[in-house]
Amino acid sequence: MTSPQTRLEKDKNSTKALVDRLIKKELLTRQKDDSDKRFYKLQATPAGIFLTKELAKLDYDFMRETESGLTDEELTSFTKTLTRLEEKITAKL
């Protein structure tokens, strides 16, 4: 299992700062894990869930609008190119 820091490509301090900001904005809650006191359970608040859904809709609409006018072949080629670029950039890091 990868850590949240690895998935976010952030170090522990940056991840903690991000979580703290989300808690301050009342989008996330943090509770001690009963089974292991070293860990916290993070949970989205109703406002956080709502915002996540709204952002997902905006993302979907943006992607649909962006993709309109492109053929399947163009989209496939573009996706392959982006994937190759990401691999090259990641290899340099």
matplotlib code that plots the C-alpha trace (Angstrom):
import matplotlib.pyplot as plt

x = [0.0, 1.4, 1.3, -0.8, 2.4, 3.5, 0.2, 0.1, 3.8, 4.1, 6.3, 4.8, 4.9, 3.2, 0.6, -0.1, -0.4, -2.9, -4.9, -4.8, -6.2, -9.0, -9.9, -9.9, -12.2, -14.5, -14.1, -12.4, -12.3, -9.4, -9.8, -7.3, -7.3, -8.5, -6.5, -3.2, -2.7, 0.1, -2.5, -5.4, -8.6, -9.6, -13.1, -14.8, -17.5, -20.8, -19.4, -16.3, -18.4, -20.6, -17.5, -15.9, -19.1, -19.3, -15.7, -16.1, -19.0, -17.0, -14.1, -16.4, -18.0, -14.6, -13.3, -16.3, -16.1, -12.4, -12.7, -15.5, -14.3, -11.5, -11.7, -11.1, -7.8, -6.7, -7.6, -5.8, -2.7, -2.8, -3.2, -0.2, 1.9, 1.0, 1.7, 5.2, 5.9, 4.8, 7.1, 10.1, 9.5, 9.0, 12.2, 14.1, 12.8]
y = [0.0, 3.4, 6.3, 9.3, 11.4, 9.1, 9.2, 13.0, 13.4, 15.5, 15.1, 14.6, 18.3, 19.4, 16.7, 17.7, 21.4, 20.4, 18.3, 21.2, 23.6, 21.3, 20.8, 24.6, 25.0, 22.3, 20.0, 17.2, 15.9, 14.1, 11.5, 9.3, 5.7, 3.5, 0.6, 2.5, 5.8, 6.8, 7.2, 9.4, 8.7, 11.4, 11.8, 14.2, 16.4, 16.8, 20.1, 18.2, 15.5, 18.2, 20.0, 16.8, 16.0, 19.5, 19.5, 16.0, 17.4, 20.4, 18.1, 15.9, 18.8, 20.3, 17.1, 16.5, 20.0, 19.7, 16.4, 17.5, 18.0, 15.5, 12.1, 8.9, 8.5, 12.0, 11.4, 8.1, 9.7, 12.6, 10.3, 8.2, 11.3, 12.7, 9.3, 9.2, 12.8, 11.9, 8.8, 10.9, 13.6, 11.1, 9.4, 12.7, 13.3]
z = [0.0, -1.0, 1.5, 0.9, 0.4, -2.4, -4.2, -3.8, -4.6, -1.5, 1.6, 5.1, 6.0, 2.8, 3.2, 6.8, 5.8, 3.1, 5.5, 8.1, 5.5, 4.5, 8.2, 8.7, 5.7, 7.3, 4.3, 6.3, 9.8, 11.6, 14.3, 16.2, 14.9, 17.8, 16.7, 16.2, 18.0, 15.6, 12.8, 12.1, 10.3, 7.8, 6.7, 4.3, 5.8, 4.0, 2.6, 1.4, -0.2, -1.9, -3.2, -4.5, -6.4, -7.9, -8.9, -10.5, -12.5, -13.6, -14.6, -16.6, -18.4, -19.1, -20.5, -22.7, -24.0, -24.6, -26.4, -28.6, -32.1, -31.8, -33.4, -31.4, -33.3, -32.3, -28.7, -28.6, -30.1, -27.7, -24.7, -25.8, -26.3, -22.9, -21.3, -22.9, -21.7, -18.2, -18.2, -19.4, -16.8, -14.0, -15.0, -14.7, -11.1]

ax = plt.figure().add_subplot(projection="3d")
ax.plot(x, y, z, "-o")
ax.set_aspect("equal")
plt.show()
